[in-house]
Amino acid sequence: MALTWSRFAAAPATRDSAPRQLRAIVGQFREVLTRVLPKKGIALEIGSGTGEHVICFATALPGLVWLPSDPDSASRASIKAWSATEGLANVRAPIAIDVREGVWGVEDDAPFDAMISLNMVHITPWEAALGLLAGAGRLLRPDGILFLYGPSCWAAHIRRRSMPPSTQT
Ligand SMILES: C[S@@+](CC[C@H](N)C(=O)[O-])C[C@H]1O[C@@H](n2cnc3c(N)ncnc32)[C@H](O)[C@@H]1O
């Protein structure tokens, strides 16, 4: 598997675009997540990356216990470092989850009240998207929330917009 984010250091890492992105989207995320996610319970984050997002979400939703994960060891080290820096009681130690696996190692914590994955599906092979959905089916409560974010677009919409106006219906 090619992991594209292995350059993270053991210290709290920040992606080059993270501060700009965070400023732009965290306010909106906070509003949306506090509206759609349960106020308490346990939330599993997939592909947490540096860990900056989970820190923001754990601050915004202190009643939820957050379980970050990433298959990349350097990312997990960064998540740990961010957690230590912020000292949030509701962020658990990160674990290694590759969504393409049939067992994620968090089965004892299931069912989850929410699962969240930001900017993961669009950079990974299609099998990762399928694995994520299969894992959500196995490990989310029946009324649990799966929250996905990323630069995605429906193929039909792309086709329509790229066709000359005369051919659009
Ligand atoms: C673009 S980064 C996004 C990180 C973070 N969620 C963010 O929005 O800044 C994608 C993350 O997905 C993780 N990833 C890649 N393949 C994965 C897989 N098969 N299962 C779970 N996570 C994966 C990478 O290690 C990386 O941290």
Ligand as a Chemical Component Dictionary entry (heavy atoms), coordinates in Angstrom:
data_LIG
# 
_chem_comp.id                   LIG 
_chem_comp.type                 NON-POLYMER 
_chem_comp.pdbx_formal_charge   0 
_chem_comp.three_letter_code    LIG 
# 
loop_
_chem_comp_atom.comp_id 
_chem_comp_atom.atom_id 
_chem_comp_atom.alt_atom_id 
_chem_comp_atom.type_symbol 
_chem_comp_atom.charge 
_chem_comp_atom.model_Cartn_x 
_chem_comp_atom.model_Cartn_y 
_chem_comp_atom.model_Cartn_z 
_chem_comp_atom.pdbx_ordinal 
LIG C1  C1  C 0  -5.128 13.067 2.880 1  
LIG S1  S1  S 1  -4.770 12.323 4.418 2  
LIG C2  C2  C 0  -6.081 13.036 5.398 3  
LIG C3  C3  C 0  -5.715 13.166 6.824 4  
LIG C4  C4  C 0  -6.749 13.898 7.682 5  
LIG N1  N1  N 0  -7.992 13.148 7.784 6  
LIG C5  C5  C 0  -6.995 15.282 7.124 7  
LIG O1  O1  O 0  -8.085 15.543 6.621 8  
LIG O2  O2  O -1 -6.090 16.107 7.215 9  
LIG C6  C6  C 0  -5.350 10.654 4.172 10 
LIG C7  C7  C 0  -5.131 9.739  5.345 11 
LIG O3  O3  O 0  -5.696 8.459  5.046 12 
LIG C8  C8  C 0  -4.838 7.472  5.545 13 
LIG N2  N2  N 0  -5.051 6.219  4.774 14 
LIG C9  C9  C 0  -4.499 5.880  3.592 15 
LIG N3  N3  N 0  -4.903 4.665  3.238 16 
LIG C10 C10 C 0  -5.727 4.206  4.215 17 
LIG C11 C11 C 0  -6.430 2.985  4.445 18 
LIG N4  N4  N 0  -6.389 1.978  3.554 19 
LIG N5  N5  N 0  -7.165 2.864  5.579 20 
LIG C12 C12 C 0  -7.228 3.878  6.473 21 
LIG N6  N6  N 0  -6.581 5.058  6.320 22 
LIG C13 C13 C 0  -5.831 5.217  5.214 23 
LIG C14 C14 C 0  -3.431 8.041  5.344 24 
LIG O4  O4  O 0  -2.477 7.418  6.178 25 
LIG C15 C15 C 0  -3.655 9.508  5.641 26 
LIG O5  O5  O 0  -3.400 9.840  6.982 27 
# 
loop_
_chem_comp_bond.comp_id 
_chem_comp_bond.atom_id_1 
_chem_comp_bond.atom_id_2 
_chem_comp_bond.value_order 
_chem_comp_bond.pdbx_ordinal 
LIG C1  S1  SING 1  
LIG S1  C2  SING 2  
LIG S1  C6  SING 3  
LIG C2  C3  SING 4  
LIG C3  C4  SING 5  
LIG C4  N1  SING 6  
LIG C4  C5  SING 7  
LIG C5  O1  DOUB 8  
LIG C5  O2  SING 9  
LIG C6  C7  SING 10 
LIG C7  O3  SING 11 
LIG C7  C15 SING 12 
LIG O3  C8  SING 13 
LIG C8  N2  SING 14 
LIG C8  C14 SING 15 
LIG N2  C9  SING 16 
LIG N2  C13 SING 17 
LIG C9  N3  DOUB 18 
LIG N3  C10 SING 19 
LIG C10 C11 SING 20 
LIG C10 C13 DOUB 21 
LIG C11 N4  SING 22 
LIG C11 N5  DOUB 23 
LIG N5  C12 SING 24 
LIG C12 N6  DOUB 25 
LIG N6  C13 SING 26 
LIG C14 O4  SING 27 
LIG C14 C15 SING 28 
LIG C15 O5  SING 29 
# 
